Each structure stands twice: as C-alpha cells, then as structure tokens.
C-alpha cells in the first residue's frame, strides 16, 4: 500500500470506495420533515446556527416545490406567483427548505435554487449511508431580494445527482427537497426595511452558476441600469470543485507530483471587474463538504456553512455614477489561481434615487491592482525513499482605496471603500511510501472601512472578516500492512461590523461560528474497512447585536448528537 492511496485531491471519491458503504436499494421516498431544533441521539444533519428571527405578523407562505426528486443532472423548473394576501412591502422574507437523501451510497452534491436566474439558495447536501437516510432543514433571510418576489417568475432548482453504476460502483441515494418563501406583512412594530430596487443575476451562460477553470475565466453580465442608481452591491459565491475542492491543500506546481496534491498553491481569491477594470475583491471561504477528507467527521454536525453558504458582499457604490450614465456596462467575476474548477454565481443589488430621473457622478480614486501578487516559500527536503519533508507557505497582502461620487436629489454623496485583504497559508509535510502527514494552517482576513460623506453627515461602516482554518491529516501504513487515517479540523467564520454616524457608534454586530472535528479510520491487513474511531465534533455559534444575543454549542460523538448547550441567549448555557 502506498501513500497515493489517499491522494488529497481525490480523497472524497477514494474514501467512499474504500469505506465500502453497503449497497442499499434506493427507496421510493419523499422529504421527511425533521425538527429544526437539535435532537439528542439523532444522526440527522444539524447546526448550532439560530433560526431566522421572524416579525410578529402572520406570514403568507408560498411553496416553490414539494418532494422534488433529484436523480440526474437536469435543471428542475418551478413557477412562482406573489402572495395576493401579502402584497408587500414586506417586513421580512424568509427562504426555507427541507431535504432528505435516501439511504444508500451517494456523494455530497451542490444544491442551487434560482428565481428569475437570481440565486436564492446555495449549499451542499449530506451524504447518506446504507443505514442512514439523512434529513435536514435550512432557512435564511432573503429580504434583500424582495424586488424579484414582486412579480411572477420562473425558477430553477439544480442538484446534479448521479444515480446508477459507475466504475463498478452503484450510486443509489436520491435527493428530495421542499422549498418555500415566507412573506411577513408590515406592522407598527415591524416596519418594512429599505431594500434594493433591482436584483440583477450574474451567472454562467445557462443561467446557473458559471464554471471558472483558470484565472482568466469569468462569469459576466451586461448591465443596462436605470440612470438614477445611487448604491450598488454584489453578493458573490465562488465554490471550489473537482481539483480545486481542497484548494487549501494545494502546493506550487513543481511540488504537486512529490506531494500528490493539487497545484497553483493554496491561495485563491475572487476578483470583480467593471468594464474589465478592477472593482472589488472577495475572499474564498474554505468550505468542507460532508464527503470531505473523512465523511464521519461531519455526521451529524457539518462544517461551517456547508449546508447553506453565505455570499460575500462587495460594495460597488463608488461606481454608481458610472453605472448610471445610460450606457451598457459589464460586471465580471473570476477566481485567481482557479485550477479546474470553481463554480460562481452572484446577484447585483442596486438602490435608486426615486426623486431623480438621472444622477451623475464618477470615480475619484481606484488603487486596486488587477491581480494579487502572492509570495511563495518552498522548504521541501528530499531524501532516500523518497521522503519529502518540510513546509510550503504562500501569502498575499492587498490594500486599496476606491472612491466615487454621485450627484443625487439630496446632494452630492461621496463613497470611499478602504480595504485591506490578507491571506496566509503554511503547510508542513512528511511524505513517503508508508506515511502521509500534512498540517495546513490558513487565515483569510478582510478589514473594510466604507465612508459615506453627504453634506454635514459622515457615516462609517467598518467590517472585519476572518476565516481561520487548521487541518491536520495523517495516513500511516503499519508494518503488518494494516493502515489508518486520522484527521483533525478547526474551521471558523468570524465577523464584526460596526456603524457610526459623525463619530458616534450607533450599531455593532459580532458573529463567531466554529467547528472542531476529529476522527480516525482504520483498515485491516486485507484493506477491509474497520470503521471510525474516536469521532467527535463540536460547533459553537455566537451572535450578538445591539438588541439580540445568541449562544449555542453542539457536541457529537460517534455520529450522534450528545449535547446541546445554550441557544436561548448568551447567558443561558445549561440547557
């Protein structure tokens, strides 16, 4: 047995084959609704994240589809009609979905739902087992997409899923899903927020997420915006796939053969352009899917955001004056160092000046370079065996300022986006014919300061994002020919947002989402899988704003939920 048995790039596929999940006939099934709250003893996927805070009004619920089966790679169409009993504007709009995968053998799959080609949900699915048919619930706030909910639309649901025999292996897990929108009417207690007037999807040529195989590939959208746009944002999701799935394990191209992993280094970054010129940057979140590295790590608690991705919002407001000039403009999204491949989708959100038919403006400053300039350090030593030991590091530091103005009905408004975007990764290796040990430490951070000057008022929004990832991987072949794999993972999503008006802070938001997982897989001398050992996963989710506080910790052992603490406030941890 050689160390290539678990090549990191292809580890999910190899693990599924190596684990020999027993064949189970696909069930004629449908969605099984499970409680949204954690259930002790359950193996169903669950996260510590809170449910969406709802207004006090009674919602109108509009089903998008029910018991929709996914057993191929075809888009599934559905129809949407606005709720006549809740005409809007709405205090809040909440997307909900429930999923079930029939017991058997199946990969994790990408799930993406669209309405009018605008993305309303993006995530991945849980893997089943021969004795487990996982069911789970997701929900999130989609109020900012209210513009597309005002009129009848056609939607598409895409969960590409292979059911059949491939390479002598039968894949028989069928995915079923329900989805709905909840519309909450306004009241004195629950007024309608100000939402974007326009939502413009930015996708691939077929209206679904576009494929980015290299740095130069883009998804683009030609914009013909109204002439009175005063604020613009772009919500982006860039999802790693195939050779890029474990991009945080990648190394420089000259070391890929020695270390049996992917290339282009462990650095990826999403770039935004307008008319081919740099306009913004988004970090790539290191999502780990439920089949990633070791499927038992993520049962029943998946990795951070695994089942429901969060888009990253890029502030394009400095370009509002340019985009309002009455001419067509093209927005583009690419991923630096993409290595076959990323899927990317985005929604452009625009706010109009309703008291003016036309605004004017332009760019004052733009110091953003077209591409980052990462630094790479290789310290790999080769000895007899061959054995490769040492470290590989990659880092990127970017600081830029983009400033623009618009002349509106309420005066001249100047917006300045001042961003510092940093990335660092260090991987340590000890690799030979019987040993594959790797430790990856990675950190992406963004410190963003947006200043809006309007007459005597100066509003400042400061945002800090941090995505720490620490993964240890050990694969050892014992002298008797048996072997084992041990994995530990520490994955976080940290966000802090503060708002101030004329120097006085008037709002603050903090989020900490952390998943720590460990597990050992063992095989005997004949390559027979003996099962997982010592599996333990914990997730702690803390959220705090000016008027809300939430704190919950989940713990799972041996693929079952064993502990739930907190969840009703930051001081109640005894549940």
C-alpha positions in Angstrom: 0.0 0.0 0.0 1.4 3.4 -1.0 0.7 6.8 0.3 -1.1 7.7 -3.0 -4.0 5.5 -1.8 -5.4 8.7 -0.4 -4.3 11.4 -2.7 -5.6 14.6 -1.2 -7.2 16.0 -4.3 -9.2 12.9 -4.9 -9.7 11.8 -1.3 -13.6 12.1 -1.2 -14.0 9.7 -4.1 -11.4 7.3 -2.8 -12.8 7.3 0.7 -16.3 6.5 -0.5 -14.9 3.5 -2.4 -12.6 2.5 0.4 -15.2 2.7 3.1 -17.3 0.2 1.2 -20.7 1.6 2.3 -23.0 -1.4 1.8 -25.4 -1.3 -1.1 -29.0 -0.5 -0.2 -31.8 -0.3 -2.7 -33.0 3.3 -3.4 -36.2 4.0 -1.6 -39.3 5.4 -3.2 -39.3 8.3 -0.9 -40.0 11.9 -0.3 -38.9 14.6 2.1 -39.0 13.6 5.7 -39.6 16.8 7.8 -37.4 16.8 10.9 -37.3 19.3 13.8 -35.3 22.4 13.1 -34.1 22.2 16.7 -31.3 19.8 17.8 -32.4 16.3 18.9 -30.2 14.4 21.3 -29.3 11.0 19.9 -30.0 11.9 16.3 -27.7 11.4 13.3 -29.5 13.9 11.1 -27.5 16.9 10.0 -27.9 19.8 12.4 -26.1 23.1 13.0 -25.8 25.4 16.0 -27.0 28.4 14.0 -30.2 30.1 15.2 -33.4 30.2 13.2 -34.1 33.4 11.4 -35.7 36.0 13.7 -39.3 36.4 12.5 -41.6 39.5 12.7 -44.7 39.3 14.9 -47.1 39.3 11.9 -48.7 36.2 10.3 -46.8 35.2 7.1 -48.1 34.2 3.8 -46.3 31.0 2.8 -45.7 30.4 -0.9 -44.4 26.8 -1.7 -41.9 26.8 -4.5 -41.8 23.0 -4.9 -42.5 19.9 -2.8 -41.0 16.4 -2.9 -38.9 17.3 -5.9 -36.6 14.4 -6.8 -33.0 14.8 -7.9 -31.6 11.8 -9.6 -29.9 13.3 -12.7 -28.2 16.5 -13.8 -31.2 18.3 -15.3 -32.4 21.6 -14.1 -35.9 21.3 -12.5 -38.2 24.2 -13.3 -40.9 25.6 -11.0 -43.3 28.5 -11.0 -43.7 31.4 -8.6 -46.6 33.8 -8.0 -46.5 36.6 -5.4 -48.9 36.1 -2.5 -52.0 38.1 -3.1 -52.9 38.2 0.6 -49.5 39.8 1.4 -48.8 42.3 -1.4 -45.9 44.0 0.2 -43.8 45.7 1.0 -42.8 43.0 3.5 -41.2 43.3 6.9 -39.2 40.2 6.1 -39.0 37.4 3.5 -37.6 34.1 4.7 -36.5 31.2 2.5 -37.0 27.7 3.9 -36.1 24.3 2.6 -36.1 20.7 3.8 -34.0 17.9 2.3 -33.9 14.1 2.5 -31.4 11.7 0.9 -32.5 8.1 0.6 -30.3 5.5 2.4 -27.5 4.0 0.2 -24.4 5.3 -1.4 -24.1 8.8 -2.8 -21.7 11.8 -2.9 -22.4 15.1 -1.4 -23.9 17.3 -4.1 -24.2 21.0 -4.8 -27.7 22.5 -4.4 -28.5 25.8 -6.0 -32.0 27.3 -6.4 -32.8 30.4 -8.6 -35.7 32.6 -9.2 -35.6 34.7 -12.4 -32.0 33.4 -12.6 -31.2 35.2 -9.3 -29.7 32.8 -6.7 -31.9 32.4 -3.7 -30.1 29.4 -2.1 -26.7 27.8 -2.5 -25.3 24.9 -0.4 -24.4 21.3 -0.5 -26.1 18.1 0.6 -25.3 15.5 3.3 -24.0 12.1 2.3 -26.2 9.0 3.2 -25.1 5.6 4.5 -26.6 2.2 4.0 -28.5 2.5 7.3 -28.9 6.3 7.3 -31.3 8.4 5.3 -30.3 12.0 6.4 -32.9 14.7 6.6 -32.3 18.4 7.5 -33.8 21.9 7.4 -32.3 25.2 6.2 -33.6 28.8 6.3 -32.2 32.2 5.8 -33.3 35.8 5.3 -33.8 36.8 1.6 -35.5 40.2 2.3 -32.8 42.0 0.2 -34.1 40.0 -2.8 -37.7 41.4 -2.5 -37.5 43.0 -5.9 -37.6 39.7 -7.7 -40.5 38.5 -5.5 -42.9 41.3 -6.6 -43.8 39.6 -9.9 -44.4 36.1 -11.2 -41.2 34.3 -12.1 -39.9 31.0 -13.3 -37.4 29.3 -11.1 -34.9 26.5 -11.4 -33.6 24.0 -8.9 -30.3 22.4 -9.6 -29.0 19.4 -7.5 -27.0 17.5 -10.1 -27.0 13.9 -8.8 -25.9 10.6 -10.4 -28.0 7.5 -9.8 -26.7 4.4 -11.4 -23.5 2.4 -11.8 -20.1 4.0 -12.5 -16.8 2.2 -12.4 -18.5 -0.9 -11.0 -19.9 1.1 -8.0 -23.6 1.7 -7.6 -24.8 5.1 -6.5 -28.4 5.0 -5.4 -29.0 7.9 -3.0 -31.9 10.0 -4.4 -32.2 13.6 -3.1 -35.7 15.0 -2.3 -36.3 18.7 -1.5 -39.1 21.1 -0.5 -38.7 24.9 -0.7 -40.9 27.8 0.2 -40.9 31.5 0.8 -42.5 33.1 3.9 -43.7 36.7 3.4 -44.3 38.7 6.6 -46.6 41.8 6.4 -45.5 45.0 8.0 -47.0 46.4 11.2 -46.3 49.4 13.5 -43.9 47.1 15.4 -42.4 45.5 12.2 -41.9 48.2 9.5 -40.6 47.4 6.0 -36.8 47.8 5.7 -35.3 49.7 2.7 -34.4 47.0 0.1 -32.7 47.1 -3.3 -34.8 48.3 -6.1 -33.1 46.0 -8.6 -31.7 42.5 -8.4 -29.6 41.5 -11.5 -28.3 37.9 -11.6 -24.7 37.3 -12.7 -24.3 33.7 -13.8 -23.0 31.4 -16.5 -24.4 31.3 -20.0 -27.2 28.9 -18.9 -28.5 31.0 -16.0 -26.9 28.7 -13.5 -23.5 29.1 -11.7 -20.7 29.5 -14.2 -17.6 27.4 -14.4 -14.2 29.0 -13.8 -11.3 26.7 -14.8 -8.5 29.2 -14.8 -7.6 32.7 -13.5 -8.7 34.3 -16.8 -12.1 32.7 -16.9 -15.0 35.0 -15.9 -18.8 35.0 -15.5 -20.1 38.2 -16.8 -23.3 40.2 -17.1 -24.0 43.2 -19.3 -25.8 45.8 -17.2 -28.3 48.3 -18.6 -29.2 50.0 -15.3 -31.5 53.0 -14.8 -29.9 56.4 -14.8 -30.7 57.1 -11.2 -28.8 54.4 -9.3 -27.1 55.7 -6.2 -25.9 52.5 -4.4 -24.7 49.2 -5.8 -23.5 45.9 -4.2 -22.5 42.4 -5.5 -23.3 39.3 -3.5 -20.8 36.6 -4.6 -20.5 32.8 -4.1 -17.4 31.1 -5.5 -17.5 27.4 -4.8 -14.5 25.0 -5.2 -15.0 21.8 -7.2 -13.0 18.9 -8.6 -9.2 19.6 -8.5 -10.0 22.8 -6.6 -12.2 21.2 -3.9 -9.3 21.0 -1.5 -7.6 24.2 -2.7 -6.3 24.9 0.8 -4.2 21.7 0.4 -2.7 22.8 -2.9 1.0 23.4 -3.4 3.2 25.1 -6.1 3.1 23.3 -9.4 6.7 22.0 -9.1 5.7 20.1 -5.9 2.4 18.5 -7.0 3.9 15.2 -8.0 6.1 14.9 -4.9 3.3 15.7 -2.5 0.5 14.1 -4.6 -1.8 17.1 -4.4 -3.3 19.9 -6.5 -1.4 22.9 -7.9 -1.4 26.7 -8.2 -0.6 27.0 -4.4 -3.1 27.2 -1.6 -4.1 30.7 -2.4 -7.4 31.6 -4.1 -9.1 35.0 -4.4 -12.3 36.2 -6.1 -11.9 39.3 -8.3 -14.6 41.7 -9.5 -14.3 43.9 -12.6 -16.4 46.5 -14.2 -15.8 47.0 -17.9 -12.6 45.0 -17.5 -11.2 47.2 -14.8 -10.6 46.1 -11.1 -13.6 46.9 -8.9 -13.5 44.7 -5.9 -12.1 41.6 -4.1 -13.8 38.8 -2.2 -12.0 36.1 -0.1 -12.8 32.5 -0.9 -14.3 30.6 2.1 -12.7 27.2 2.7 -15.9 25.2 2.8 -15.5 21.5 3.6 -18.4 19.3 2.3 -19.8 16.3 4.1 -17.7 13.9 2.0 -14.6 15.9 2.6 -11.4 14.2 3.9 -13.4 11.8 6.2 -17.3 11.7 5.9 -17.6 10.6 9.6 -16.1 14.0 10.7 -19.3 15.8 9.6 -22.0 13.4 10.9 -24.3 14.9 12.3 -22.6 18.3 12.6 -21.3 19.5 9.2 -18.5 22.0 8.6 -19.1 25.8 8.8 -21.8 26.9 6.3 -21.6 23.5 4.5 -25.4 23.1 4.0 -26.2 26.8 3.4 -23.4 29.1 2.0 -23.2 32.8 2.8 -22.5 35.1 -0.1 -19.7 37.7 0.4 -21.0 41.3 -0.3 -18.7 43.6 -2.3 -19.6 47.3 -2.1 -19.6 48.7 -5.6 -21.2 52.0 -4.6 -18.2 54.1 -5.8 -19.1 53.0 -9.3 -22.8 54.1 -9.0 -22.2 57.3 -11.0 -20.5 55.3 -13.8 -23.2 52.6 -13.9 -26.0 55.3 -14.1 -24.6 57.0 -17.3 -27.1 55.3 -19.6 -24.5 53.1 -21.3 -24.2 49.4 -21.0 -21.5 48.1 -18.6 -20.2 44.7 -17.9 -19.5 43.2 -14.5 -17.2 40.2 -14.3 -16.3 37.7 -11.6 -13.2 35.5 -11.7 -11.1 33.4 -9.2 -7.4 34.0 -9.1 -5.4 30.7 -9.3 -8.5 28.7 -10.3 -7.2 25.2 -11.2 -10.3 23.4 -12.6 -12.5 24.4 -11.2 -14.8 26.9 -9.3 -18.5 27.5 -9.7 -19.5 31.1 -9.3 -22.8 32.9 -9.0 -23.6 36.5 -7.9 -26.5 38.9 -7.5 -26.0 42.6 -8.2 -28.2 44.8 -5.9 -29.0 48.4 -6.9 -30.7 51.2 -5.0 -32.3 54.0 -7.0 -32.8 57.7 -6.2 -36.6 57.8 -6.5 -36.7 61.7 -6.5 -34.4 61.9 -9.6 -34.7 60.5 -13.1 -31.0 60.9 -13.5 -27.9 61.1 -11.3 -24.4 61.9 -12.5 -21.1 61.0 -11.0 -17.8 59.2 -11.5 -14.7 57.6 -9.9 -12.4 59.7 -7.9 -9.8 57.1 -6.9 -9.1 53.5 -7.6 -5.8 51.9 -6.4 -6.9 48.3 -6.8 -4.5 46.3 -8.9 -5.8 43.8 -11.5 -4.3 40.8 -9.7 -2.7 40.0 -6.4 1.0 39.3 -6.1 1.3 36.4 -3.7 4.7 35.4 -2.3 5.6 31.7 -2.1 8.2 30.0 0.0 9.2 26.3 -0.5 11.3 24.5 2.0 10.9 20.8 1.0 13.8 18.4 1.5 14.1 15.2 -0.5 15.8 12.2 1.0 16.0 8.5 0.1 12.8 6.6 -0.1 11.9 9.1 -1.5 10.8 11.0 1.5 9.7 14.6 1.3 9.7 16.8 4.4 9.4 20.5 5.2 7.0 23.3 4.5 5.4 25.4 1.8 4.0 28.8 2.5 2.0 31.3 0.5 0.9 34.8 1.4 -0.9 37.7 -0.2 -1.4 41.3 1.1 -3.5 43.8 -0.6 -4.6 47.3 0.4 -6.6 49.5 -1.9 -8.9 52.5 -1.9 -11.8 53.1 -4.3 -13.7 56.3 -4.1 -16.6 57.7 -6.2 -19.4 60.2 -6.1 -23.0 60.7 -7.3 -24.9 63.9 -7.6 -28.4 63.0 -6.3 -31.7 64.7 -5.5 -30.4 65.0 -1.9 -27.0 66.4 -2.8 -23.5 65.1 -3.6 -22.7 61.8 -2.0 -19.1 60.5 -1.9 -18.4 56.9 -1.0 -14.9 55.6 -0.2 -14.1 51.9 0.2 -10.8 51.3 2.0 -10.0 47.6 2.1 -7.1 45.5 3.5 -7.2 41.9 2.3 -4.7 39.5 3.7 -4.1 35.8 3.2 -1.5 33.4 4.7 -1.0 29.6 4.5 1.6 27.3 5.8 1.7 23.6 5.2 4.0 21.1 6.8 4.7 17.7 5.2 6.2 14.3 6.0 5.6 12.1 3.0 7.0 8.7 1.9 5.7 5.4 0.7 4.0 4.5 4.0 3.4 7.9 5.6 1.4 10.9 4.5 1.4 13.6 7.2 0.3 17.1 6.4 -0.7 20.1 8.6 -2.3 23.1 7.0 -2.8 26.4 8.8 -4.5 29.1 6.8 -6.0 32.5 7.5 -8.0 34.9 5.3 -8.9 38.3 6.6 -10.6 41.4 5.3 -10.7 44.8 7.1 -13.0 47.1 5.2 -13.9 50.7 6.0 -16.6 52.3 4.0 -17.1 56.1 4.5 -20.1 57.9 3.1 -20.0 61.7 3.0 -23.3 63.6 2.4 -23.4 67.2 3.4 -22.7 67.5 7.2 -23.1 63.8 7.7 -20.4 61.2 7.7 -21.3 57.6 8.1 -18.6 54.9 8.6 -19.1 51.2 8.4 -16.2 49.0 9.5 -16.2 45.3 8.8 -13.8 42.6 9.8 -13.9 39.1 8.4 -11.6 36.3 9.4 -11.6 32.7 8.1 -9.2 30.6 10.1 -8.6 27.0 9.0 -6.4 24.5 10.7 -6.3 20.9 9.4 -4.1 18.0 10.4 -4.0 14.9 8.3 -2.2 11.7 9.0 -2.2 8.5 6.9 0.0 5.7 8.1 0.7 2.1 6.8 1.6 -0.1 9.7 4.4 -2.7 9.4 1.8 -5.6 9.2 0.1 -3.9 6.2 -2.9 -2.5 8.1 -3.3 1.2 7.9 -5.2 4.1 9.4 -6.1 7.8 8.8 -6.5 10.4 11.5 -7.9 13.9 10.7 -8.4 17.0 12.9 -10.1 20.2 11.7 -10.6 23.6 13.2 -12.7 25.8 11.0 -14.1 29.3 11.8 -16.2 32.1 10.4 -15.6 35.4 12.3 -17.4 38.7 11.5 -17.5 42.0 13.2 -19.4 45.0 11.9 -19.7 48.5 13.5 -21.5 51.5 12.2 -21.0 55.1 13.3 -22.6 58.5 12.3 -20.4 61.6 12.7 -18.1 59.7 15.0 -20.8 58.2 17.3 -21.3 54.4 17.1 -24.9 53.5 16.6 -24.7 49.8 15.8 -22.5 46.7 16.3 -22.7 43.1 15.1 -20.5 40.2 16.0 -20.5 36.6 14.8 -18.4 33.6 15.7 -19.0 30.2 14.1 -16.5 27.5 14.9 -16.5 23.7 14.1 -13.8 21.4 15.6 -13.8 17.8 14.4 -11.6 14.7 14.8 -11.8 11.1 13.7 -9.7 8.0 13.0 -10.4 5.5 10.2 -8.9 2.0 10.3 -8.4 -0.8 7.8 -7.1 -4.4 8.4 -4.2 -6.0 6.5 -6.5 -7.0 3.7 -7.8 -3.5 3.2 -11.1 -4.2 4.8 -12.6 -1.1 6.5 -12.9 -1.5 10.2 -14.9 1.7 10.9 -14.4 5.1 12.5 -12.9 5.5 16.0 -13.0 8.4 18.4 -15.2 10.6 16.2 -16.0 13.9 18.0 -17.3 17.2 16.6 -18.3 20.4 18.3 -19.8 23.6 17.0 -20.1 26.8 18.9 -22.1 29.6 17.3 -22.3 33.0 19.0 -24.1 36.0 17.5 -24.5 39.4 19.2 -26.0 42.7 18.1 -27.3 45.8 19.8 -30.7 44.1 20.6 -30.1 40.4 20.2 -27.8 37.8 21.7 -27.5 34.1 20.9 -25.0 31.4 22.0 -25.2 27.6 21.4 -22.8 24.7 21.4 -23.4 21.3 19.9 -21.4 18.2 20.6 -21.5 14.9 18.6 -19.7 11.7 19.3 -19.7 8.5 17.2 -22.0 10.1 14.6 -24.8 11.1 17.1 -25.6 14.3 18.8 -24.8 14.0 22.5 -25.0 17.6 23.9 -26.8 20.9 23.4 -25.9 23.9 25.4 -27.3 27.4 25.3 -29.5 28.6 22.4 -31.9 31.0 24.3 -29.4 33.8 24.9 -25.8 34.4 25.7 -26.1 33.8 29.4 -28.2 30.5 29.3 -25.7 27.7 28.7 -27.3 25.0 30.9 -29.9 23.5 28.5 
